[in-house]
Structures are given as structure tokens and as C-alpha cells.
């Protein structure tokens, strides 16, 4: 439990993760029905980019710092930038929202935000940061227990972020186990695993395990700031998203080419594909019927695609 995210807040991986998260939430909000947001390894929820930990690494400068002040951002970044500007009203970038703060600010009155943080000090600070919002509940427990402890939720719709510190060698395996348990307890959950990309060889088994989670559909999205085989260390990061809402893939095809170039450090690139292909559900809707000149009846129908969970 030595990992402290404050050293890395606002870096390229955070920007990628948080932009996608804002779109997941926005797409869920197309329906009036409430949903719950769950965060298994929540962190502090709020970070000071001028604080001691952030300034020691300066990682945010090559991350959110590259977006701040630009006027050519794609439309899908609007929610993310709106929150950043509201948190930094004087125009100087200092405060950065973690996933919990983003979710809290994006959630509607009828939604709930369920956060978990195991680190004792970070958990206390997270509770303090969230204490004034009655929609938010903070749990101080083991993040891997969140699926069995909190699912299914009463709203019957949920977004879950699985984002461990990756201090232990088995955490990729535990991520896939957590997703499998999530899908088993509430099949329609939009579950996203964030993961670092350091050595592609280490990810081969992870990708294989993801296909065995039982997710109805599973989208892999990755953003690189270095070549995939670079010895730089953190070459990029990815999100494996079970049950992505309809429209996300199209939005990311617009966002990722731009983002990979803006955040590139030596060479930017991206990829997106289906590890578990989406199955299309349709209903047949009768339109009209008529008779041919010879008296035979003809029936006309159309197919309508269903996306029942989101």
C-alpha cells in the first residue's frame, strides 16, 4: 500500500481514463432512469497539482497540461473541460479531479456515487472531500470485495471503475476476476478496467482472461504515448469496457486520433477493438400490408436494434 496517486495525477493515463469516464457517464444519462457509479480503488478524489507530490514528478505537465488553454478540443471533451475550468476559475491549472470527483460532479440528483478506498489516510481524506454530498457513500475496505459487497444495486443500472494501483504482480488477474464477479452479480453493469501498458507480452494472458469474464460484449481501448515496444516504462494505458453504452465506440473514433497526437511523448498511437463482439438484438416491427394486383397479400416490416440495458 505504498502507491500514492498524487504523484501521477493528471498525467496522460489520467487524461485518457477520465475523458472516457466522462463519456460513459454522459451516455448513461441519456435515459432518465438513475444509475449508480462504483469505484473500487478511489484514491483521494481531488489533487493539488502544485502540491509537493505532484511537483516532484511533474507528470501532469505532459498530460492535462497539454490540454489546458487549447481552443481546438473535440466536442466530446466538453464535460471534462467544463469541470476543470469550474475547479480552476482563475484560469491557472492547479486542482485536478480524480475519478470520484468527476463522477460526483457529473452525477444527477437521482444517481448515487459509491466509493471505496483501502489506504487508511487516503480513505479519510476521501471521506472529508465527499462529506457534503448526500449522494456519495465512502467505504474503507478491500477494493476487490466491492462487486460482491455492493452489487447488484437498487437502480439496476451501474458504471463500475476497477482501477487498482498495480503494485502486485497478480493484479491484472485480480482485475479479470473482479470483472467476472461483477458480470455474474449484475450482468448489465458497465464495468471498466484501467490498466498500464509497459510490456505487451505481460498483457497477452490478460487479454485472454478478459474473454472468459462472461461479459456480453467487451471493448478494448488503448492509448500510447511511446511505441508499443519502447523500453520507456509506461508506454500507454488501456481500458477494457464491458457493456459499453451505444455510441461510445463512435465517439472514441473521433477522440483517440486527436488525443494520441496531443499527448504523444515520443510517438503517439491508439487502438480499439472488440475482445468480445457485440451481439445485435432486433425486433421486427410491422409497418403495413397490402395486396398485389393479383390479389396476393404482402406484409412489410422493419428491424429495430435494441440496446436494452443503457
Number of C-alpha atoms within 10 A of each C-alpha: 9 7 12 14 18 22 20 21 27 28 21 30 28 20 21 27 23 20 20 22 21 20 21 20 20 17 16 22 17 9 10 10 13 18 25 23 24 26 26 24 25 29 28 26 25 20 22 17 23 13 13 12 17 21 16 12 14 19 19 22 17 16 23 23 19 14 18 16 14 8 7 8 16 12 10 17 16 14 16 19 17 11 17 20 17 11 16 14 10 9 12 11 18 15 19 23 23 22 23 27 21 22 26 20 11 17 21 14 9 12 21 22 23 21 29 25 25 19 19 12 11 18 23 16 16 24 20 13 15 21 13 9 10 10 17 20 15 19 19 18 17 13 21 21 13 23 22 14 10 13 18 20 17 11 13 16 21 26 23 24 24 25 22 23 16 13 10 10 8 9 16 23 13 16 23 22 17 23 29 21 20 26 23 18 16 17 20 22 29 28 27 28 21 23 24 19 21 18 15 11 10 11 15 10 12 16 15 12 16 24 18 14 21 17 25 15 18 24 20 19 21 23 27 27 25 21 16 20 13 14 11 12 12 17 25 24 21 22 24 25 26 30 23 24 18 15 11 15 16 9 15 18 13 13 19 19 15 17 24 22 16 17 26 20 16 13 15 21 20 20 13 17 13 16 19 19 13 14 8 9 11 12 11 11 11 11 9 9 11 11 10 9 7 6 8 8 10 10 10 11 12 11 11 12 11 12 11 7 16 20
